[in-house]
Amino acid sequence: MARNIQSLERAAAMLRLLAGGERRLGLSDIASALGLAKGTAHGILRTLQAEGFVEQDDTSGRYQLGAELLRLGTTYLDVHELRARALVWTDDLARSSGESVYLGVLHQQGVLIVHHVFRPDDSRQVLEIGAMQPLHSTALGKVLSAYDPVAHSEVIEADRKPFTDRTVCELDSFENILDITRARGYAADVEETWEGVAGVAAPIHDRRRMPVGAVGITGAVERLCRDGELRPELIAAVRDCARAVSRDLGAGRF
């Protein structure tokens, strides 16, 4: 069985200590509470401070939780709320479309899958929560790139490699796809990421009308497409789902 890393355990204990009790604690208080030598405690605090997880008051010299840790916590809560609000609507979308449903958010120059509803049949499927998808070739990624300025910057700077003969990598052509995505309110992926697989996705907005994620379906081309085009009823179902989740997040009507 793998051993835990002691320095990480001590850093985690330090953050828990700062998260509870008094708002600010001095070096002696922290070292005493955790049973550490002052030098050891100070070294951990300096590392946490350099990463933005801990801040030191200039006047008193006491420590408190830093803005970076609070930002990460807020991000977690945002994703948690997004997933919670989407549960019913994504289940409905899977039933009505007969396809797998994915909920994705921007993460490290890609799309992080935070919720996955299986296709409602007896086929063997693998849960893909936590998987990463590319921004430039998937329907989820194109939606995020079209509506989220941060995602747009990241996909422009990224290495847009081809996955199939249909993958659009050239910048001008890709920007044109994003313009089309914004104009029609959804993005498509027909064999641009995986051979024989198609997808459609639409944006989710929060109460500030900011894009916070994307929802879409993915399945075999022969099921999602008709005469080479995505089936209009599936596009409508995905867009309805995205609007419903957005309304539940306080975005109002789109």
C-alpha positions in Angstrom: 0.0 0.0 0.0 1.4 3.4 -1.0 2.5 5.7 1.8 1.1 9.1 2.2 3.5 12.1 1.6 4.1 13.6 5.0 4.6 17.2 3.8 1.3 17.1 1.9 -0.5 15.8 5.0 0.9 18.6 7.1 0.0 21.2 4.5 -3.6 19.8 4.4 -3.8 19.9 8.2 -2.6 23.5 8.2 -5.2 24.5 5.7 -7.9 22.8 7.8 -6.7 24.6 10.9 -6.8 28.0 9.2 -10.3 27.2 7.8 -11.7 26.8 11.3 -11.5 28.6 14.6 -10.0 32.1 14.5 -9.7 34.0 11.3 -5.9 34.5 11.6 -3.3 32.4 13.4 0.4 33.2 14.2 3.3 30.9 13.4 3.6 29.7 17.1 -0.1 28.9 17.2 0.0 26.9 14.0 3.2 25.0 15.0 1.8 24.2 18.5 -1.6 23.1 17.3 -0.1 20.7 14.7 2.9 19.5 16.9 5.5 20.9 14.4 8.7 22.6 14.9 8.5 26.3 14.1 11.0 26.0 11.2 9.0 23.1 9.7 5.7 25.0 10.0 7.3 28.2 8.6 8.6 26.3 5.5 5.2 24.8 4.7 3.5 28.2 5.2 6.0 29.9 2.9 5.2 27.3 0.2 1.5 27.7 0.6 1.9 31.5 0.6 3.9 31.3 -2.7 1.1 29.3 -4.3 -1.6 31.8 -3.1 -3.2 29.3 -0.7 -2.2 31.2 2.4 -1.8 35.0 3.0 0.1 36.7 5.8 -1.1 40.0 7.4 1.7 42.6 7.0 0.9 44.2 10.4 0.3 41.2 12.7 2.3 38.6 10.8 -0.6 36.2 11.3 -1.7 33.8 8.5 -5.1 33.2 6.9 -6.5 31.3 3.9 -5.5 32.9 0.6 -7.5 34.0 -2.4 -6.4 31.1 -4.6 -7.8 28.5 -2.3 -11.0 30.5 -2.0 -11.2 30.7 -5.9 -10.7 26.9 -6.2 -13.5 26.4 -3.6 -15.8 28.7 -5.6 -15.0 26.9 -8.8 -15.9 23.6 -7.1 -19.2 25.0 -5.8 -20.0 26.4 -9.3 -19.5 23.0 -10.9 -21.3 21.2 -8.1 -24.3 23.5 -8.6 -24.2 23.2 -12.4 -24.2 19.4 -12.1 -27.0 19.4 -9.5 -29.2 21.7 -11.6 -28.6 19.6 -14.7 -29.4 16.1 -13.3 -33.1 16.0 -14.1 -32.8 17.7 -17.5 -29.9 15.5 -18.7 -31.8 12.4 -17.7 -34.8 13.7 -19.7 -32.5 14.4 -22.7 -31.0 10.9 -22.6 -34.5 9.4 -22.6 -35.9 11.5 -25.4 -32.8 11.3 -27.6 -31.8 7.7 -26.8 -28.2 8.8 -26.7 -25.5 9.4 -24.1 -25.5 12.9 -22.6 -22.4 14.8 -21.4 -22.0 17.9 -19.3 -18.7 19.6 -19.8 -16.7 22.6 -18.4 -13.5 24.4 -19.4 -10.5 22.9 -17.6 -6.8 23.1 -18.5 -7.2 23.8 -22.2 -9.8 21.1 -22.7 -13.3 20.0 -21.7 -13.7 18.3 -18.4 -16.7 15.9 -18.3 -18.4 16.5 -15.0 -21.6 14.5 -15.6 -22.4 11.6 -17.9 -25.8 9.9 -18.5 -25.6 6.6 -20.2 -27.5 5.8 -23.4 -30.8 4.2 -22.3 -30.2 0.7 -23.7 -28.6 -2.5 -22.7 -25.2 -1.8 -24.4 -22.0 -1.9 -22.4 -20.9 1.6 -21.6 -18.0 3.2 -19.6 -18.6 6.1 -17.2 -16.6 9.1 -18.5 -16.9 11.5 -15.6 -13.5 13.1 -15.2 -12.4 12.5 -18.8 -11.0 15.3 -20.9 -12.1 16.1 -24.5 -10.4 18.6 -26.9 -11.8 22.1 -27.4 -11.3 22.4 -31.1 -12.9 19.2 -32.4 -15.8 18.2 -30.1 -19.2 19.8 -30.0 -18.8 20.6 -26.3 -15.4 22.1 -26.9 -16.6 24.3 -29.8 -19.5 25.6 -27.7 -17.1 26.6 -24.9 -14.7 28.1 -27.4 -17.5 30.1 -29.0 -19.1 31.5 -25.9 -16.3 31.6 -23.3 -13.5 34.2 -23.9 -11.1 32.2 -21.8 -11.8 29.0 -23.7 -11.4 30.9 -27.0 -8.0 32.3 -26.0 -6.9 28.8 -24.9 -8.0 27.0 -28.1 -6.4 29.7 -30.3 -3.0 29.2 -28.5 -3.3 25.4 -28.3 -2.0 22.8 -30.8 -5.1 22.0 -32.7 -4.1 18.6 -34.0 -6.2 16.5 -36.4 -7.9 13.4 -35.0 -9.6 12.5 -38.3 -9.7 13.7 -41.9 -12.6 16.0 -40.9 -10.9 17.8 -38.0 -10.7 21.5 -38.6 -7.3 22.8 -37.5 -6.6 25.9 -39.6 -7.3 29.1 -37.6 -9.5 31.0 -40.0 -11.7 28.0 -40.8 -12.0 27.3 -37.1 -13.0 30.9 -36.3 -15.6 30.6 -39.0 -17.1 27.6 -37.3 -17.2 29.5 -34.0 -19.1 32.3 -35.7 -21.6 29.8 -37.1 -21.9 28.2 -33.6 -22.8 31.6 -32.0 -25.2 32.4 -34.8 -27.2 29.2 -34.5 -26.8 28.5 -30.8 -25.2 25.1 -31.0 -22.1 23.2 -32.2 -21.7 20.0 -34.2 -19.1 17.3 -34.4 -19.5 14.8 -37.2 -16.6 12.4 -37.2 -14.2 15.3 -36.3 -12.9 13.6 -33.2 -13.8 9.9 -33.6 -14.6 8.0 -36.8 -18.3 7.0 -36.9 -19.3 9.3 -34.0 -21.3 12.5 -34.1 -22.3 15.0 -31.4 -24.2 18.2 -30.9 -23.9 20.6 -27.9 -25.3 23.9 -26.7 -24.1 26.4 -24.1 -25.3 26.8 -20.5 -25.3 30.2 -18.9 -25.6 31.3 -15.3 -27.5 34.1 -13.6 -24.9 36.6 -14.8 -25.5 35.4 -18.4 -22.0 34.1 -18.4 -21.2 30.7 -20.1 -20.5 28.1 -17.4 -20.6 24.9 -19.4 -22.0 23.0 -22.2 -24.4 20.0 -22.6 -24.6 17.7 -25.5 -25.3 14.2 -26.9 -22.9 11.9 -28.6 -23.6 8.7 -30.6 -23.2 6.8 -33.8 -23.4 8.9 -37.0 -26.2 6.7 -38.4 -28.4 7.5 -35.4 -27.6 11.2 -35.0 -27.6 12.1 -38.7 -30.0 11.8 -41.6 -28.9 12.4 -45.2 -25.5 13.6 -43.9 -27.0 16.3 -41.5 -27.7 16.2 -37.8 -31.3 15.4 -37.1 -33.2 18.7 -36.3 -35.2 17.1 -33.5 -32.0 16.1 -31.7 -30.6 19.6 -32.1 -33.8 21.1 -30.7 -33.7 18.6 -27.7 -30.2 19.6 -26.8 -30.9 23.3 -27.0 -34.0 22.9 -24.9 -32.0 21.0 -22.3 -29.3 23.8 -22.2 -32.0 26.5 -21.9 -33.7 24.6 -19.1 -30.5 24.2 -17.1 -29.6 27.9 -17.7 -33.0 28.9 -16.4 -32.5 26.8 -13.3 -29.2 28.6 -12.8 -31.1 32.0 -12.9 -30.2 33.0 -16.5 -33.8 33.7 -17.5 -35.0 33.2 -21.1 -32.6 32.9 -24.0 
